[in-house]
């Protein structure tokens, strides 16, 4: 197990990114995005009095209306670099010089699609992590997130207190577990099948049903094997995903609705729940995803008489 990252401790003052607001970042379903509508082309340099212990560079430009940002901060023995090539392609690298000529590095890479990739190196030791979003990372790697990733995100965001935000999501999922699910895997698969119905009314009805389900439908859509769909089904599902992942910044309600059908996320966050809450979560996931938690049957039975509620 690698030791805690020391590359980017919380900073006393705001970064140039936050103080100038020349480039604005937001989280959209747990992924970083650079706001395409609120930016200003700049080239800035800021440093403390010599000898410089804190030095920053910020360069924001745009190509055909799509902004890109380059940011560097030197702070003592640490260096942080943030680069965007498109609004949703992000590279963050933090380096810290350790004793005995060793270097500690944290590299975060997010492409337009696919998992977020994180590489943590201390000297010759290396560890690689893949995660679906930064909300998933909090649940999967809480220590790494708190000690290393959160300080880096604090250079980019001012609206997010990630720990409080994550707690709010957890509370909403605990409450959701005690209710009947609004979206189920069976209903989604049925509606997707109806997208290929010869009857146009049936196809339109299926489209409306899927669209009205909101962001909670995304994890279930991602489980469907696209090879089993025809060209029209794939096209309609692609358009639906695009509409649902539009650049609306995350709120606890929106994120909780999205994660309500993500069994993998529930497996992580429910580990600290009470037996009754885990029993509720198990039944909820069986109804929603077709598969529940690995829990003690006696815990599941606690509220079994009201499972149909």
C-alpha positions as CSV (number, residue, x, y, z in Angstrom):
1,X,0.0,0.0,0.0
2,X,1.5,3.3,-1.0
3,X,1.7,6.1,1.6
4,X,-0.5,9.2,1.5
5,X,0.2,11.7,-1.2
6,X,1.7,14.9,0.0
7,X,1.8,16.7,-3.3
8,X,-0.9,19.3,-2.9
9,X,-1.9,20.3,0.6
10,X,-4.8,22.8,0.9
11,X,-3.6,26.3,0.0
12,X,-3.9,29.4,2.0
13,X,-5.1,31.6,-0.9
14,X,-7.3,31.0,-3.9
15,X,-5.7,29.8,-7.1
16,X,-5.6,32.1,-10.1
17,X,-8.3,29.9,-11.6
18,X,-10.7,30.8,-8.8
19,X,-9.6,34.4,-8.2
20,X,-9.8,35.5,-11.8
21,X,-12.7,33.3,-13.0
22,X,-11.1,33.3,-16.4
23,X,-11.9,29.6,-16.7
24,X,-14.7,28.0,-14.7
25,X,-14.8,24.3,-13.9
26,X,-17.8,22.3,-12.8
27,X,-18.6,18.7,-12.0
28,X,-21.2,17.0,-14.3
29,X,-22.2,13.6,-13.0
30,X,-18.9,13.4,-11.2
31,X,-16.7,14.3,-14.1
32,X,-14.8,17.6,-14.6
33,X,-15.9,20.0,-17.3
34,X,-14.6,23.4,-18.3
35,X,-17.5,25.8,-18.9
36,X,-17.7,26.6,-22.6
37,X,-19.8,29.7,-22.0
38,X,-17.9,31.5,-19.2
39,X,-14.3,32.0,-19.9
40,X,-11.8,34.8,-20.8
41,X,-8.7,34.5,-22.9
42,X,-5.7,35.4,-20.6
43,X,-2.1,34.8,-20.0
44,X,-1.2,35.5,-16.3
45,X,1.7,35.1,-14.0
46,X,1.7,35.6,-10.3
47,X,4.5,35.1,-7.7
48,X,5.4,36.0,-4.2
49,X,8.4,38.2,-3.4
50,X,11.8,36.6,-4.2
51,X,12.9,34.0,-3.4
52,X,9.6,32.7,-4.8
53,X,7.9,30.1,-2.7
54,X,4.6,30.3,-4.5
55,X,4.4,31.0,-8.3
56,X,1.4,30.5,-10.6
57,X,0.8,30.6,-14.4
58,X,-2.6,30.6,-16.1
59,X,-3.2,30.5,-19.8
60,X,-6.7,30.4,-21.3
61,X,-7.4,30.3,-25.0
62,X,-10.1,29.0,-27.3
63,X,-10.5,27.4,-30.7
64,X,-13.8,27.8,-32.5
65,X,-15.5,28.6,-29.3
66,X,-14.1,25.7,-27.3
67,X,-11.8,26.9,-24.5
68,X,-8.7,25.2,-23.3
69,X,-6.7,26.0,-20.1
70,X,-3.2,25.5,-18.9
71,X,-2.3,26.1,-15.3
72,X,0.9,25.6,-13.3
73,X,1.5,26.2,-9.6
74,X,4.9,25.9,-7.8
75,X,4.6,25.8,-4.1
76,X,7.8,25.0,-2.2
77,X,8.8,21.4,-3.1
78,X,5.5,20.8,-4.9
79,X,4.3,21.5,-8.5
80,X,0.8,21.1,-9.8
81,X,-0.1,21.2,-13.5
82,X,-3.7,21.3,-14.9
83,X,-4.4,21.0,-18.7
84,X,-7.5,20.8,-20.7
85,X,-7.5,20.1,-24.4
86,X,-11.3,20.0,-24.7
87,X,-13.9,21.0,-22.1
88,X,-14.1,17.5,-20.8
89,X,-10.6,16.2,-21.4
90,X,-8.6,16.9,-18.3
91,X,-5.0,16.1,-17.2
92,X,-3.9,16.9,-13.6
93,X,-0.4,16.1,-12.4
94,X,1.0,16.9,-9.0
95,X,4.6,16.2,-8.0
96,X,6.3,16.5,-4.6
97,X,10.0,16.1,-3.8
98,X,10.6,13.7,-1.0
99,X,13.7,13.0,1.1
100,X,16.4,10.7,-0.4
101,X,15.9,12.1,-3.9
102,X,12.5,10.4,-4.2
103,X,9.5,11.9,-6.0
104,X,5.9,11.4,-5.3
105,X,3.5,11.9,-8.3
106,X,-0.2,11.8,-8.7
107,X,-1.6,11.8,-12.3
108,X,-5.3,12.1,-13.0
109,X,-6.4,11.7,-16.6
110,X,-10.0,12.1,-17.8
111,X,-10.9,11.6,-21.5
112,X,-14.3,12.5,-23.1
113,X,-15.6,9.0,-22.3
114,X,-14.4,6.0,-20.4
115,X,-13.1,5.7,-16.8
116,X,-11.0,8.4,-15.0
117,X,-7.5,7.0,-14.7
118,X,-5.3,7.8,-11.7
119,X,-1.6,6.8,-11.3
120,X,0.1,7.2,-7.9
121,X,3.8,6.8,-7.8
122,X,6.2,7.0,-4.9
123,X,9.8,6.4,-6.0
124,X,9.7,3.2,-8.0
125,X,6.4,2.0,-6.5
126,X,3.3,2.6,-8.7
127,X,-0.4,2.1,-8.3
128,X,-3.1,2.5,-10.9
129,X,-6.8,3.2,-10.3
130,X,-9.8,3.5,-12.6
131,X,-13.0,5.0,-11.5
132,X,-16.3,6.0,-13.1
133,X,-16.4,9.5,-11.5
134,X,-15.0,11.5,-8.6
135,X,-18.1,10.6,-6.6
136,X,-17.3,6.9,-7.1
137,X,-13.7,7.6,-6.1
138,X,-14.8,9.1,-2.8
139,X,-16.5,5.8,-2.0
140,X,-13.8,3.5,-3.4
141,X,-10.7,5.3,-2.2
142,X,-11.7,7.7,0.6
143,X,-8.2,8.2,2.0
144,X,-6.5,8.9,-1.4
145,X,-9.3,11.3,-2.2
146,X,-9.1,13.2,1.0
147,X,-5.3,13.5,1.2
148,X,-4.5,13.9,-2.5
149,X,-7.3,14.5,-4.9
150,X,-9.6,16.9,-2.9
151,X,-6.7,19.5,-2.5
152,X,-6.2,19.5,-6.2
153,X,-9.9,19.9,-6.9
154,X,-9.9,22.9,-4.5
155,X,-7.7,24.7,-7.0
156,X,-10.5,24.4,-9.6
157,X,-13.8,24.5,-7.7
158,X,-15.2,26.9,-5.2
159,X,-18.8,25.6,-4.9
160,X,-18.0,22.1,-3.8
161,X,-17.3,21.0,-0.3
162,X,-16.8,17.4,-1.4
163,X,-17.2,15.7,2.0
164,X,-20.5,17.5,2.8
165,X,-21.7,16.9,-0.7
166,X,-20.9,13.1,-0.5
167,X,-22.7,12.9,2.9
168,X,-25.8,14.5,1.4
169,X,-25.8,12.0,-1.4
170,X,-25.4,9.1,1.1
171,X,-28.4,10.4,3.1
172,X,-30.6,10.6,0.0
173,X,-29.7,7.0,-1.0
174,X,-30.5,5.7,2.5
175,X,-33.9,7.4,2.2
176,X,-34.4,6.0,-1.3
177,X,-33.7,2.5,-0.2
178,X,-36.8,2.5,2.0
179,X,-39.0,3.5,-0.9
180,X,-40.3,1.6,-3.9
181,X,-38.0,2.1,-7.0
182,X,-39.2,4.4,-9.7
183,X,-36.9,2.8,-12.3
184,X,-36.2,-0.9,-12.8
185,X,-33.9,-2.8,-15.1
186,X,-36.9,-4.8,-16.4
187,X,-38.9,-1.7,-17.3
188,X,-35.8,-0.1,-19.0
189,X,-35.1,-3.3,-21.1
190,X,-38.8,-3.5,-22.1
191,X,-38.8,0.2,-23.2
192,X,-35.5,-0.3,-25.1
193,X,-37.1,-3.3,-26.9
194,X,-40.1,-1.1,-27.9
195,X,-37.8,1.3,-29.6
196,X,-37.7,-1.3,-32.4
197,X,-41.5,-1.8,-32.5
198,X,-43.0,-1.5,-36.0
199,X,-45.7,0.7,-34.6
200,X,-44.6,4.3,-34.5
201,X,-46.8,5.2,-31.5
202,X,-45.2,2.4,-29.5
203,X,-41.7,3.7,-30.4
204,X,-42.6,7.3,-29.4
205,X,-44.2,6.1,-26.1
206,X,-41.0,4.1,-25.3
207,X,-38.9,7.2,-26.0
208,X,-41.0,9.3,-23.7
209,X,-40.9,6.7,-21.0
210,X,-37.1,6.5,-21.1
211,X,-36.6,10.3,-21.3
212,X,-38.9,10.9,-18.3
213,X,-36.9,8.5,-16.1
214,X,-34.1,11.1,-15.8
215,X,-30.4,10.5,-15.1
216,X,-31.1,7.4,-13.0
217,X,-31.6,5.5,-16.2
218,X,-28.0,6.0,-17.3
219,X,-26.4,3.1,-15.3
220,X,-29.1,0.7,-16.6
221,X,-28.7,1.8,-20.2
222,X,-24.9,1.3,-19.9
223,X,-25.6,-2.4,-19.0
224,X,-27.4,-3.1,-22.2
225,X,-25.4,-4.9,-24.9
226,X,-25.4,-2.5,-27.8
227,X,-24.6,-5.5,-30.2
228,X,-28.1,-6.8,-29.6
229,X,-29.7,-3.5,-30.7
230,X,-30.5,-2.3,-34.2
231,X,-29.1,0.9,-35.7
232,X,-32.2,3.0,-34.8
233,X,-32.2,1.7,-31.2
234,X,-28.5,2.6,-30.8
235,X,-29.1,6.0,-32.3
236,X,-32.0,6.9,-30.1
237,X,-30.2,5.7,-26.9
238,X,-27.2,7.7,-27.9
239,X,-29.2,10.8,-28.2
240,X,-31.0,10.1,-24.9
241,X,-27.7,9.7,-23.1
242,X,-26.4,13.0,-24.6
243,X,-29.5,14.9,-23.5
244,X,-29.3,13.5,-20.0
245,X,-25.6,14.2,-19.6
246,X,-25.9,17.8,-20.7
247,X,-23.7,20.2,-18.8
248,X,-25.8,20.8,-15.7
249,X,-23.6,21.1,-12.6
250,X,-24.0,18.4,-9.9
251,X,-26.3,18.8,-7.0
252,X,-26.9,16.2,-4.3
253,X,-30.4,15.5,-5.7
254,X,-29.2,15.1,-9.2
255,X,-26.2,12.9,-8.3
256,X,-28.3,10.7,-5.9
257,X,-30.9,10.2,-8.7
258,X,-28.1,9.1,-11.1
259,X,-26.5,6.7,-8.6
260,X,-29.8,5.3,-7.4
261,X,-29.5,2.5,-10.0
262,X,-25.7,2.0,-9.8
263,X,-25.3,-1.2,-7.8
264,X,-21.5,-0.9,-7.7
265,X,-21.8,2.4,-5.9
266,X,-24.3,1.0,-3.4
267,X,-22.0,-1.9,-2.6
268,X,-19.4,0.6,-1.5
269,X,-21.4,3.2,0.4
270,X,-23.7,0.7,2.2
271,X,-20.8,-1.0,4.0
272,X,-21.2,1.5,6.9
273,X,-25.0,1.4,7.0
274,X,-27.0,-0.4,9.8
275,X,-28.3,-3.9,9.1
276,X,-31.8,-2.6,8.6
277,X,-30.6,0.0,6.1
278,X,-28.6,-2.7,4.2
279,X,-31.6,-4.9,4.2
280,X,-33.6,-2.0,2.7
281,X,-30.8,-1.5,0.1
282,X,-30.7,-5.2,-0.7
283,X,-34.5,-5.3,-1.5
284,X,-34.3,-2.0,-3.4
285,X,-31.5,-3.2,-5.6
286,X,-33.1,-6.5,-6.3
287,X,-36.2,-4.7,-7.6
288,X,-34.1,-2.0,-9.4
289,X,-31.1,-3.9,-10.8
290,X,-32.2,-7.5,-10.5
291,X,-29.4,-8.2,-8.0
292,X,-29.0,-7.0,-4.4
293,X,-26.3,-6.7,-1.8
294,X,-24.4,-9.6,-0.3
295,X,-26.0,-9.4,3.1
296,X,-26.9,-11.6,6.0
297,X,-30.4,-13.1,5.3
298,X,-31.5,-12.2,8.8
299,X,-30.7,-8.5,8.1
300,X,-32.8,-8.6,4.9
301,X,-35.7,-10.1,6.9
302,X,-35.9,-7.2,9.3
303,X,-38.4,-5.3,7.2
304,X,-39.5,-8.1,4.8
305,X,-43.2,-7.7,5.7
306,X,-43.3,-4.3,4.1
307,X,-41.1,-5.0,1.1
308,X,-44.0,-4.4,-1.3
309,X,-44.6,-1.0,0.1
